[in-house]
Amino acid sequence: GGARLLRRMRGTMVGFGLVFAAVSLLPLCTSFSPTTSLLPRSSTLPSASLPRTSSLTRLTPPLSSLRMGGANVPRVPYKAPGEQSYQFMDIWNRLYRERIMYIGQDLDDEFANQMVAVLLWLSQEDDTSDVQLYFNCPGGEVRAGLAVYDTMRSCNFGVQTLNLGIAAAISAFLCGAGDKGKRMALPNARFLLQTPKLEDMGLSQVLYGQASDVKIEAEEILRMREKVYKGYMDFTDKDYETIRKDLTRDLYLTSVEAVDYGLIDKMLLPLERTKEDYDKIAKAADPKNFGRI
């Protein structure tokens, strides 16, 4: 009888020990429950009603989050006129003083306002020397780009444009808006000509509201597209129907193809080259892939 009682006491103690261990581990277990994300606490998994691709969309930063400013901007020494010592300033402001504007991010309203302000200041400072616009831009909003375009046309100085890497959508439009004879691109640069879309107008991808409201927005989109078409007609000396047909799909152009299309005037080569060298590079482009995908 005593041995049986001792075995029962031992079993009870083991049971209490298991319960205590389960209670102490309960916070750790709940942190890894199926409804909780394994990502950092600031991130959340998409709900079951959303498509699986939405999780990738949330984890990928949008293009508009890529900014040229910030704490990591290189700073270079600059000696202002009349000053005895050098001061450090960020590289973008240093380029502004040399009448060079670098467009390396999405052309949104904020960045367009900065460009307009700098263009107006450069025009007031010296309206005879050219301003150079360097592009490596994935696109932007049409209304912001047209504000920059109108400012460029209202200034008396000449505008040189140079595509360093990619000029897409409205940035390709601005690259072709430079003075004829001064529009250039590097050998590996690419152009992407697109018809303005809803998101390029600053609108959502779906229009809601009454039929009359949707009609107003649709008419505004068509009007903006007509402005872009007429701009390309002026840049390339092509007729309206050609531009409209070419922009029904995305149109990719290499530097050589952009020269043939009339969007730019010349392709810059790293070294002094002859016309034979240029013809050799031009012939290397496959005519079967004239900007189409």
N, C-alpha and C positions, 0 to 999 in steps of 0.2 A: 504494500500500500504506500509506503514511504517513497519507494522508487518511482511508482506511477505518478504521485503528486509532484515529485521533482521534475519529471519529464514535462508535465503540464505547465509548470512555472517557467521552464526554459522555453517552451513553445510560445507562451504569452509574451515573454521578453523579446523573443525574435520578431514576433508580430508587431509589437510596439516600435521596435527598431526600424522595421521596413516602412511603417507609416510615417515615422519621423523623417526618414531619409526621403520619402516621396514628397512630403510637405516642404522640406528644405530645398529640394530640386525643382519645385513647381515653377518659380520665376524663370529659371533657365529653360524649362520645357516650353513655357508659353511664349518665350521670345523666338522659338523656332517652330511655332505652329504653322500649319499650311496656309493660314490666312495672313501671315506676316511676311514682309519682304526680307530677302537676304541681302538686299542692297543697303547702302547707308540710310540712316533714319530720315534724311531729307528727301529720299526717293521713295516712290510708291509704285507697286505693280499696277498695271492697267486692270480695269474691271473685266469681268468675264464677258460683258456685252460688247466690248471693244474688239476690233480685229487684232490678230496677233502682231501685225506690223506696227501697231501704235506704240508698242513698248520700245521699238527701235527709234521711232520718231521722237519720243520724249527724251531718250538718252542722247540723241544727236543734237548739238547746238545749231540753231538756225543760222543762215548766212548773215542775217542782220545783227547777230551777236559778235561778229568779227569786226573789231574796231581798230582804227589806226592809232588812236590815242592810248592813254594809260601810263602806268608807272614804268613800263619796259621800253618806252620810246628812247632811242639813242639820243644822246646830247653831245653837241659839238661846240667847240670854242668859236666865238664871234667877237670881233672888235668893232664897235659902233663908231661912226664918224665923229671925230672930236674927243673920243675916249682914249685914255692912256693905258687901260688894262683890258684884258679879254673877259668876256662873260660867257657862260654856258647856256645854250638854249636847245630846245628839241629840234630834231633834224627837219621836221616839217616847216616850222617857222623860219629855219635857216634857208630852206629852199624857196619860201615865199619871197625872201629878200633878194633872191636871184631871179625872180619872176618865173618860178617853176612851181606848178601845182601838181601834186601826186594824188591820183584817185585810186586808192587801193582797198576800198571797201564798198559795201552796198550803198548806192546813192539814195539815201533816205532824206526826209525833210530837214533834219538837223544838219547833216553834212552839206546838203544843197545850200542852206542858209549861210554856212561858213564860206562856201565857194563864192556865192554871190557877194558877200561882204568883202572878201579878199580881192575879187575882180574889180569891184568899185573902188577900193583903196588903191590898187595898182593903176587904175585909170586916172585917179586924181593925182597920183604921184608922178606918173609919166605916161602920157597917152600916145607916145610915138614908138616906144620899144615893144617888141613882141612879147607875148606871154606864152609859155610852153605848158601844155597839159599832158602829163604822163599817165597812161591807163594800165591798170591791172585789176579790173573791176568785174565782178560776176553779174552786175546788173543793178536794178533799183527801181524806184517808182517813176512813172512817166511824168507825173505832174511836177515832181522835184527836178527831173532832168530838163523839162521844158523851161522851167524858171532859169536854170543855168544857161540854157541855149539862148533865151531872149536877152539875158545879160551879156553874153558873149557878142551878140549881134549889135547891141546898143553901144558897146565900147569902140573907141576909135583905133585902138592898137590892133596889130595883127595877132592871130592865134595859131600857134603851131601845135599839132597833136601827134603823139607817138604812142603806139600800142606796144607795151613791153611783154605782155603775156597773154591775157584774155580781155577782150572787150565784148561784153554780152549785152543784148537788149538795148537799154537806153544809153549805156556807155559806148556801144558801137555807134549809136546815133550821134553822140557828142564827138566821137573820134572822127566821124565823117563831116562834122560841122565846122572843122577848122578851115582856114583859108586855103583855097585850091593852090596846089604847088607846095604846101607846107604840111601835108598830112602823110604820116610815115608809120612804119611798123618794123619790128625786128624780124629776122628770118623765121623764128619758131613761134611767133605770135599767131593767135587765132581770133577770128571774129564770129560772133553768133548774132544773126539778124532774126528777130522774132516779132510776131504780131503782139501788140500789148494785150495782156490778159487782165482778169479781174484783180488779181493780187498786185499787179503792176500799177493799178489805179488807186491802190490803197483801200480796196474793197475786199470783203470776204469772198470765198469761192462760191458761195450760194447767196442769191438775193432773196430776201423775204419781204413780204408786204403785199399791198394791194396791186392789182394789175397796172393801174396808172403809175404807181411808184416804180415798179419794175421797168415800165416803158421809159420813164424819164432816165433811169440809170443806164438802160440799154442804149438810148440815144446819145448819152454822154460818152459812153465807151466807143461807139461808132465815130463820134466826132473826134475823139482823141486819136483813134486809129487813122482817120483821114489826115490829121496833122502830121503824124509820123510818116505816112505814105508820101505826102507832098514834100516833106523834108528830104527823104531818100531820093525822090525825083530830082530835087535841086542838087543834091550831093553827087549823084551818079549820072545825071543827064539821061535817065531812062524814063520811058513813058509809064503812065499810071498802071496800066494793065500788067506790064512786066513786073513792077514792084509788087502789086497785089498777088499775082500768081506765085512769085518767089517766096513770099512771106506766108503762104498758106501752111507751110511746114517750116520747122527750124532750118535755117540756112547757115551752114558752117563754111567759113572761107579761110584759107591760108593767106599769108601775106601776099604771095604772088597772085592768088585768085582775087584778093581784094583790090589789087592794082588793076587787074583786068576788068573787074566789075565796076570800077570807077569810084569805089568808096574811099580809097587813099590814092596817093600819087607816086609813092616810091617805097621801096624796101631798103632799109639800111643794112649794110654789111659791116662786120666787125673791123675789117681792114680795107685799105684802098684796093678796089677791084675794078676790072675793066668791064666793058659791056659783054665781052665773051663769057666772063665769069658769071655775070647775072643771067645770061641766056642759058648757061649750063644748069644753074640752080632752078630756073623756071621750067626747063624741060624735065627736070627730075620729078616734078609734081605729076601725079597720075591724073590724066584728064577724065578718067572714068569716075573719079571721086570728087567731082566739082562741088564740094560743100554739102553733099547730101548724105543723110543717114537713114 
